[in-house]
Amino acid sequence: MRTLDDLDVKGRRVLVRADLNVPLDGETITDDGRIRASVPTIRTLVDRGAKVIVCAHLGRPKGQVKPEFSLRPVARRLGELLGQDVVFATDVVGPSAQGVAEELQEGQVALLENLRYEPGEESKDDATRQAFAERLAGLAELYVGDGFGAVHRKHASVYDVPRLLPHAAGGLVVAEVEVLRKLTEATERPYVVVLGGAKVSDKLGVIANLLTKVDRLLVGGGMAYTFLKAQGHEVGGSLLQQDQLDQVRGFLNEAAKQGVDLVLPVDVLAATHFAEDAPYDVVEATAIPADRQGLDIGPKTRELFAGKLADARTVFWNGPMGVFEFDEFADGTRAVAEALIGSEAFTVVGGGDSAAAVRKLGLPEDGFSHISTGGGASLEYLEGKTLPGLAALED
């Protein structure tokens, strides 16, 4: 992939596809991690005299203008982080965007309104998507792909626009790809992967692929209960994907065949119901009462997982170990994170809820080798899939 050093950006309009999909409480940004991660590339372009037009999505407005998904609060926060005003276009490719693009001066930054307000951005119809891409590309002379969290999507701003303009990968995308290559090529061992989160179905491909590559696979979070059920254990009212039991039994057999140490919880916090203040008991993971549901891994499992991580040389972690949003059920996720912080391994936090948990729990981000901005993109890369946004940048 070409990088920023391969583009002459001075005095030219540069369209930057960033990932600014941050959580909002009304107009308050509750986690600005993705915005902060986008700043270095934008600042580099500013320092080199580019006229920077940033585009991004927020939420899922599904081709409709919905005020609750406006990027206006993001424009304010981006300006604060850059230390300069960010001009906000009130549409994506309409009169406001066109006027802003024409009037932009060297070193200035503008942010377009939510890309997903436009049906063409996510359209499955190639002609519809390409028609929108042509209008978006018409705002600029050069393109920089820096939204790693979106590169697994075949969307207009990610896949079609770089085919219409001279293009390069931004610093964030370059860094993410370098890290993921370390996880797939000449990986230092022992190589341990920690997977959590709600659903096994979200991670079928990556589990299947990793079982041929890792030394240990630690499974926590809601997905662990499907594994426990597949082994024949009672899981009570815990999160369970009944339709994935056969698939999971296949994973258990394949792990044994490949000599992979697949580690499941040995105890859990079993609550009476799903709530922050729900009463709970610590129970054996193989004997969860029928009227209880597991909301976090227990103290023995935290110790077990930490031990399995102690001698690791490479670790990839994706997915929380419990309902970390509830303080009473955040200790499992905290224990895994702290084991990685104290490790001498190359440690990668695979974006999404894992990255959000690190920030919510107040843990030092520099305690990890890398925190990815793209959970879904990271997982699909590790599955061995071709990511449309990366393929477009490699052309």
MARNU-87359 format. One record per residue (C-alpha): residue number from 1; residue in one letter; x, y, z negated. Coordinates in steps of 0.5 Angstrom, whole numbers. Layout:
BEGIN
  seq  type   east  north     up
  NUM     A      X      Y      Z
...
END
This chain:
BEGIN
  seq  type   east  north     up
    1     M      0      0      0
    2     R      2      7      1
    3     T      3     12     -5
    4     L      2     19     -6
    5     D      9     20     -4
    6     D      8     18      3
    7     L      3     23      4
    8     D      4     31      6
    9     V     -2     34      2
   10     K      0     41      1
   11     G     -5     46      3
   12     R    -10     40      5
   13     R    -16     37      3
   14     V    -15     31     -1
   15     L    -21     26     -2
   16     V    -20     22     -9
   17     R    -24     17    -10
   18     A    -24     16    -18
   19     D    -27     12    -23
   20     L    -31     17    -28
   21     N    -36     12    -30
   22     V    -36     14    -37
   23     P    -42     12    -43
   24     L    -46     18    -44
   25     D    -51     20    -50
   26     G    -55     25    -47
   27     E    -49     30    -44
   28     T    -44     28    -49
   29     I    -39     23    -47
   30     T    -38     18    -52
   31     D    -31     15    -49
   32     D    -27     19    -44
   33     G    -22     14    -43
   34     R    -23     13    -35
   35     I    -23     21    -34
   36     R    -16     21    -38
   37     A    -14     15    -34
   38     S    -15     19    -27
   39     V    -12     25    -29
   40     P     -5     24    -28
   41     T     -6     23    -20
   42     I    -11     29    -20
   43     R     -5     33    -23
   44     T      0     30    -18
   45     L     -4     33    -13
   46     V     -5     39    -16
   47     D      2     40    -17
   48     R      4     39    -10
   49     G     -1     44     -7
   50     A     -7     40     -5
   51     K    -14     42     -5
   52     V    -17     36     -9
   53     I    -24     34     -8
   54     V    -26     28    -13
   55     C    -32     23    -12
   56     A    -34     18    -17
   57     H    -40     15    -19
   58     L    -44     14    -26
   59     G    -49      9    -28
   60     R    -54      6    -23
   61     P    -59     11    -20
   62     K    -60      7    -14
   63     G    -60     12     -9
   64     Q    -64     17    -13
   65     V    -63     23    -16
   66     K    -64     22    -23
   67     P    -61     28    -28
   68     E    -59     23    -33
   69     F    -54     20    -29
   70     S    -51     27    -27
   71     L    -43     28    -27
   72     R    -44     35    -29
   73     P    -41     33    -36
   74     V    -35     29    -33
   75     A    -33     36    -29
   76     R    -33     40    -36
   77     R    -29     34    -39
   78     L    -24     33    -33
   79     G    -23     41    -33
   80     E    -21     41    -40
   81     L    -16     35    -39
   82     L    -13     39    -33
   83     G    -13     45    -37
   84     Q    -16     49    -31
   85     D    -23     50    -28
   86     V    -26     44    -24
   87     V    -31     47    -19
   88     F    -38     42    -19
   89     A    -42     41    -13
   90     T    -49     40    -14
   91     D    -50     35     -8
   92     V    -45     29     -5
   93     V    -45     31      2
   94     G    -50     37      3
   95     P    -49     44      3
   96     S    -46     45     -4
   97     A    -41     40     -3
   98     Q    -39     43      4
   99     G    -39     50      2
  100     V    -34     48     -4
  101     A    -30     44      0
  102     E    -29     50      5
  103     E    -28     55      0
  104     L    -23     50     -4
  105     Q    -16     53     -5
  106     E     -9     50     -6
  107     G     -8     47    -13
  108     Q    -16     47    -14
  109     V    -20     41    -16
  110     A    -28     40    -15
  111     L    -32     34    -17
  112     L    -38     32    -12
  113     E    -44     30    -15
  114     N    -46     22    -17
  115     L    -44     18    -10
  116     R    -50     13    -12
  117     Y    -55     19    -11
  118     E    -54     17     -4
  119     P    -57     11     -1
  120     G    -51     10      4
  121     E    -46      9     -2
  122     E    -48      2     -4
  123     S    -52      0      2
  124     K    -51     -7      5
  125     D    -53     -5     12
  126     D    -46     -3     15
  127     A    -49      2     20
  128     T    -52      6     14
  129     R    -46      5     10
  130     Q    -41      8     15
  131     A    -46     14     17
  132     F    -45     16     10
  133     A    -38     15     10
  134     E    -37     19     16
  135     R    -40     25     12
  136     L    -36     24      6
  137     A    -30     23     10
  138     G    -32     30     14
  139     L    -30     34      7
  140     A    -23     32      7
  141     E    -17     31     11
  142     L    -14     25      7
  143     Y    -16     20      2
  144     V    -13     17     -4
  145     G    -16     11     -7
  146     D    -15     11    -15
  147     G    -22      8    -18
  148     F    -19      2    -19
  149     G    -26      0    -23
  150     A    -29      0    -16
  151     V    -25     -3    -12
  152     H    -28    -10    -12
  153     R    -34     -6     -9
  154     K    -36     -6     -1
  155     H    -38      1     -2
  156     A    -38      7      3
  157     S    -33     11     -2
  158     V    -28      5     -3
  159     Y    -28      1      3
  160     D    -31      5      9
  161     V    -28     12      8
  162     P    -20     10      8
  163     R    -21      7     14
  164     L    -23     14     17
  165     L    -18     18     14
  166     P    -10     17     13
  167     H    -10     14      6
  168     A     -6     12      0
  169     A     -7      9     -7
  170     G     -7     13    -13
  171     G     -2     12    -19
  172     L     -7      9    -23
  173     V     -9      3    -17
  174     V     -1      2    -16
  175     A      0      1    -24
  176     E     -6     -4    -24
  177     V     -4     -8    -18
  178     E      3     -8    -21
  179     V      0    -11    -28
  180     L     -4    -16    -24
  181     R      1    -19    -20
  182     K      5    -20    -27
  183     L     -1    -24    -29
  184     T     -1    -28    -22
  185     E      6    -29    -20
  186     A     12    -31    -24
  187     T      8    -31    -31
  188     E     13    -31    -37
  189     R     10    -37    -41
  190     P      7    -39    -46
  191     Y      1    -35    -42
  192     V     -5    -34    -46
  193     V    -12    -32    -44
  194     V    -17    -29    -49
  195     L    -24    -29    -46
  196     G    -30    -26    -50
  197     G    -37    -23    -48
  198     A    -44    -25    -47
  199     K    -44    -29    -41
  200     V    -40    -35    -38
  201     S    -44    -34    -32
  202     D    -40    -27    -31
  203     K    -33    -31    -32
  204     L    -34    -38    -28
  205     G    -29    -36    -22
  206     V    -24    -33    -27
  207     I    -24    -39    -32
  208     A    -24    -44    -26
  209     N    -18    -41    -23
  210     L    -14    -40    -30
  211     L    -15    -47    -32
  212     T     -9    -48    -27
  213     K     -5    -43    -29
  214     V     -5    -42    -36
  215     D     -2    -45    -42
  216     R     -8    -43    -47
  217     L    -15    -41    -46
  218     L    -18    -38    -53
  219     V    -26    -37    -52
  220     G    -30    -33    -57
  221     G    -36    -28    -56
  222     G    -43    -30    -54
  223     M    -40    -35    -48
  224     A    -37    -39    -54
  225     Y    -44    -42    -56
  226     T    -45    -45    -49
  227     F    -38    -48    -50
  228     L    -40    -51    -57
  229     K    -47    -53    -54
  230     A    -44    -57    -48
  231     Q    -40    -61    -54
  232     G    -46    -63    -57
  233     H    -47    -58    -63
  234     E    -53    -54    -65
  235     V    -52    -47    -64
  236     G    -59    -44    -67
  237     G    -61    -38    -64
  238     S    -54    -36    -61
  239     L    -53    -33    -54
  240     L    -54    -39    -50
  241     Q    -54    -40    -42
  242     Q    -57    -47    -42
  243     D    -56    -47    -34
  244     Q    -49    -47    -35
  245     L    -48    -53    -39
  246     D    -46    -58    -34
  247     Q    -41    -52    -31
  248     V    -38    -51    -38
  249     R    -37    -59    -39
  250     G    -33    -59    -32
  251     F    -29    -54    -35
  252     L    -28    -58    -42
  253     N    -26    -64    -37
  254     E    -21    -60    -33
  255     A    -18    -57    -39
  256     A    -16    -63    -41
  257     K    -14    -66    -35
  258     Q     -9    -60    -34
  259     G     -6    -60    -41
  260     V     -9    -53    -42
  261     D    -11    -52    -50
  262     L    -18    -49    -49
  263     V    -19    -47    -56
  264     L    -26    -45    -59
  265     P    -29    -42    -65
  266     V    -29    -46    -72
  267     D    -33    -42    -76
  268     V    -38    -36    -74
  269     L    -42    -30    -78
  270     A    -49    -33    -77
  271     A    -54    -28    -78
  272     T    -61    -28    -79
  273     H    -63    -24    -73
  274     F    -59    -19    -69
  275     A    -58    -12    -72
  276     E    -53     -8    -75
  277     D    -55    -10    -83
  278     A    -57    -17    -82
  279     P    -56    -22    -87
  280     Y    -51    -27    -85
  281     D    -46    -33    -88
  282     V    -40    -36    -85
  283     V    -41    -43    -83
  284     E    -38    -48    -79
  285     A    -38    -47    -71
  286     T    -41    -54    -70
  287     A    -46    -53    -75
  288     I    -50    -47    -74
  289     P    -57    -47    -78
  290     A    -63    -47    -73
  291     D    -65    -40    -76
  292     R    -59    -37    -75
  293     Q    -55    -34    -69
  294     G    -47    -33    -69
  295     L    -45    -25    -68
  296     D    -38    -26    -69
  297     I    -32    -31    -70
  298     G    -31    -32    -77
  299     P    -24    -31    -82
  300     K    -22    -38    -80
  301     T    -22    -37    -73
  302     R    -19    -30    -73
  303     E    -13    -34    -76
  304     L    -13    -39    -71
  305     F    -13    -35    -65
  306     A     -8    -30    -68
  307     G     -4    -37    -69
  308     K     -5    -39    -62
  309     L     -3    -32    -60
  310     A      4    -31    -64
  311     D      9    -34    -59
  312     A      5    -32    -53
  313     R     10    -28    -48
  314     T      4    -26    -43
  315     V     -3    -25    -45
  316     F     -9    -23    -42
  317     W    -16    -21    -46
  318     N    -22    -19    -43
  319     G    -29    -19    -47
  320     P    -30    -18    -55
  321     M    -31    -24    -60
  322     G    -37    -21    -63
  323     V    -42    -15    -63
  324     F    -36    -10    -64
  325     E    -41     -5    -64
  326     F    -44     -7    -71
  327     D    -39     -5    -76
  328     E    -40    -12    -80
  329     F    -39    -16    -73
  330     A    -33    -12    -71
  331     D    -27    -16    -75
  332     G    -26    -22    -70
  333     T    -25    -17    -64
  334     R    -21    -13    -69
  335     A    -17    -19    -71
  336     V    -15    -21    -63
  337     A    -13    -14    -62
  338     E     -9    -13    -68
  339     A     -5    -20    -66
  340     L     -4    -17    -59
  341     I     -1    -10    -62
  342     G      4    -14    -66
  343     S      6    -19    -61
  344     E     12    -18    -57
  345     A      8    -21    -51
  346     F      6    -17    -44
  347     T     -1    -16    -47
  348     V     -6    -13    -42
  349     V    -13    -11    -44
  350     G    -18    -13    -38
  351     G    -22     -6    -38
  352     G    -30     -6    -40
  353     D    -32     -8    -47
  354     S    -25    -10    -49
  355     A    -22     -3    -47
  356     A    -28      0    -51
  357     A    -27     -4    -57
  358     V    -20     -2    -57
  359     R    -22      6    -57
  360     K    -28      5    -62
  361     L    -24      1    -67
  362     G    -19      7    -67
  363     L    -13      2    -65
  364     P     -7      5    -62
  365     E     -8      4    -54
  366     D      0      5    -54
  367     G      0     -2    -58
  368     F     -1     -6    -51
  369     S      3     -6    -45
  370     H     -3     -4    -41
  371     I    -11     -3    -42
  372     S    -14     -4    -35
  373     T    -20      1    -33
  374     G    -23     -4    -29
  375     G    -26    -10    -32
  376     G    -30    -13    -26
  377     A    -24    -11    -21
  378     S    -19    -15    -26
  379     L    -23    -21    -27
  380     E    -24    -22    -19
  381     Y    -17    -20    -18
  382     L    -15    -26    -23
  383     E    -20    -31    -19
  384     G    -16    -30    -13
  385     K    -21    -26     -9
  386     T    -20    -21     -4
  387     L    -22    -14     -7
  388     P    -25     -9     -1
  389     G    -22     -3     -4
  390     L    -15     -6     -4
  391     A    -16     -9      3
  392     A    -18     -2      6
  393     L    -12      1      2
  394     E     -7     -4      5
  395     D     -9     -3     12
END
